[in-house]
Amino acid sequence: MYSMNDKNIHISLTCIDFLVPNASSLKAKRRVIKSLKDKLRTRLNASVAEIGHQEEWQRAAIGITMISNERQHLQRGHSAINRLFEEKADIQVLDIHMEWL
């Protein structure tokens, strides 16, 4: 049985605030967000949720959580998140913040 006090459990939370400048509707924005969420879930086995700006056409915020028994694994995951967002030509990152829980 594991407890949250076990030093071998690490949890990271990454929050990303970004623009989808070419989105002309909520449906277009959500299509971009769904693609990002699917990639993050598949590549990193992460939990992903839209956490802000749900009713704005061109702005979005998502939260990504990962859990591991190795802190380095999560640091590599955070680097992969950064790379994924840098590669996406259809979005513009406004803020990206990672913290340990």
C-alpha positions as CSV (number, residue, x, y, z in Angstrom):
1,M,0.0,0.0,0.0
2,Y,1.3,3.4,-0.9
3,S,0.8,6.7,0.9
4,M,1.2,10.2,-0.3
5,N,4.0,10.6,2.2
6,D,6.0,7.9,0.4
7,K,9.1,9.6,-0.9
8,N,9.0,7.4,-4.0
9,I,5.8,9.1,-5.3
10,H,6.2,12.2,-7.4
11,I,3.3,14.2,-8.9
12,S,3.7,17.1,-11.4
13,L,1.2,19.6,-12.6
14,T,1.8,21.6,-15.7
15,C,-0.5,24.5,-16.6
16,I,-0.4,26.0,-20.0
17,D,-2.2,29.2,-21.1
18,F,-2.2,29.6,-24.9
19,L,-3.8,31.2,-27.9
20,V,-5.4,29.5,-30.9
21,P,-5.2,32.5,-33.2
22,N,-6.8,30.9,-36.3
23,A,-9.8,29.6,-34.4
24,S,-13.0,31.2,-35.7
25,S,-15.3,29.4,-33.3
26,L,-15.4,27.4,-30.1
27,K,-15.7,24.2,-32.2
28,A,-12.5,25.1,-34.1
29,K,-10.6,25.8,-30.8
30,R,-11.9,22.6,-29.2
31,R,-10.7,20.6,-32.2
32,V,-7.1,21.9,-31.6
33,I,-7.4,21.3,-27.8
34,K,-8.7,17.7,-28.4
35,S,-5.7,17.0,-30.7
36,L,-3.3,18.3,-28.0
37,K,-5.0,16.3,-25.2
38,D,-4.9,13.1,-27.3
39,K,-1.2,13.5,-28.1
40,L,-0.3,14.2,-24.4
41,R,-2.3,11.3,-23.2
42,T,-0.8,8.9,-25.7
43,R,2.8,10.1,-25.6
44,L,3.1,10.7,-21.8
45,N,0.2,8.7,-20.3
46,A,-0.8,12.0,-18.6
47,S,-4.1,13.2,-17.3
48,V,-5.2,16.3,-19.3
49,A,-8.1,18.7,-18.8
50,E,-9.2,22.0,-20.2
51,I,-9.1,24.3,-17.1
52,G,-9.8,27.8,-18.4
53,H,-11.1,30.2,-21.0
54,Q,-13.7,27.6,-22.1
55,E,-16.0,30.2,-23.7
56,E,-13.3,32.2,-25.5
57,W,-12.7,31.4,-29.2
58,Q,-9.0,31.9,-29.3
59,R,-7.7,31.4,-25.8
60,A,-7.3,28.2,-23.8
61,A,-5.8,26.8,-20.7
62,I,-5.1,23.1,-20.0
63,G,-3.7,21.3,-17.0
64,I,-1.5,18.2,-17.3
65,T,-0.8,15.9,-14.4
66,M,1.6,13.0,-14.3
67,I,2.6,10.7,-11.5
68,S,5.7,8.5,-11.2
69,N,8.1,6.9,-8.7
70,E,10.9,8.7,-10.5
71,R,11.2,12.5,-10.5
72,Q,13.5,12.4,-13.6
73,H,10.7,10.7,-15.5
74,L,8.4,13.6,-14.8
75,Q,11.1,16.1,-15.7
76,R,11.5,14.4,-19.0
77,G,7.8,14.5,-19.5
78,H,7.7,18.2,-18.8
79,S,10.4,18.7,-21.4
80,A,8.3,16.7,-23.9
81,I,5.3,18.9,-23.2
82,N,7.4,22.0,-23.9
83,R,8.6,20.5,-27.2
84,L,5.1,19.5,-28.3
85,F,3.9,23.0,-27.7
86,E,6.9,24.5,-29.5
87,E,6.2,22.3,-32.5
88,K,2.6,23.3,-32.9
89,A,2.4,26.1,-35.5
90,D,-1.3,26.7,-34.9
91,I,-1.0,27.8,-31.2
92,Q,0.9,30.5,-29.3
93,V,2.0,29.8,-25.7
94,L,1.3,32.7,-23.3
95,D,2.5,31.0,-20.1
96,I,3.7,27.5,-19.1
97,H,4.1,26.6,-15.4
98,M,5.1,23.4,-13.8
99,E,5.0,22.6,-10.1
100,W,5.5,19.6,-7.9
101,L,2.6,18.4,-5.8
